[in-house]
Amino acid sequence: MTEVCSFLKQEVNLAISKEKSAIRHSKKGVIFLGYEVRSYTNDKIKKIKVNGTHTNKRTVCEKMDLYVPEEKREKFCTSKGYGIYRMSQAIRSADLVRLSDLASVSTSKAAMSGLANSDALAYEAKQKRNKLQYIWQGSLLRTLADKHKTSVKKQIRRLRHQGDLVVKYRKGDEERTRRVFSIKQLKKTPRTSNKVDLLPKTFGYSSGTELLARYNAQKCEYCGKEKGYFEVHHIRKLSDLKDGKETWQKVMIARRRKTVVLCVECHDQLHAGT
């Protein structure tokens, strides 16, 4: 107990970051928890009556609000590989080009919806996302065009349905559609919502459903056999195959997948090393 008291009496020097700690004017703002916090004053003057006397008053004066910094959108755009944010230039996504159309749209939609959810508290969050929406949608269309060896215009005509871009897919005997993400689909989230800042779960759109579809195709992804029994070979991580020389390893590297569907004969030979 004596040692604890003596320790507490010692002077503790805490280092203060000059970049994160400073005194600023409220109009210049400060970054806090991913938001830019600053005040806003409107130049609009309104005539009101106070205690029987008419006077002029600003409609908004030094109102504190939350904004989304441009750096956050630029960082998101770069990390997802959608394009060059400052130049409003879209590029094809190397991560989505190997997925099916449904998985590509679903994965991108989950990522954009997650960003919209994290920005829900910000002022004019929906209006300020137009530039990112333009780059993201252009990246998706370029990716689909590259995958199908066609042009972006042809992809737009193919996906156009009742004023929206949709991907059609089948589930059993039923044909379904999934809309491509659009800002107009967003609904304003109340600032008291408990759903704010929930991270998107994009892995569900590019793993299980894709693997199930590949398995149900009943085709060996190594020898091309289409009859018989099939199994799935799985590895821990793709980095284990960075120096892979075997053909089955090259197949997995090219597909950028940790799974490969094989017929029973190929799977047995793989584990036997033959």
Secondary structure, 3 states (H helix, E strand, C coil): CHHHHHHHHCCCCCCCCCCCCCCCCCCCCEEECCEEEEEECCCCEEEEEECCEEEEEECCCCEEEEECCHHHHHHHHHHHCCEECCCCEECCCCCCCCCCHHHHHHHHHHHHHHHHHHCCCCCCCCHHHHHHHHHHHHHHHHHHHHHCCCCHHHHHHHHEECCEEEEEEEECCEEEEEECCCHHHCCCCCCCCCCCCCCCCCHHHCCHHHHHHHHHCCCCCCCCCCCCCEEEEECCCHHHHCCCCCHHHHHHHHHCCCEEEEEHHHHHHHHHCC
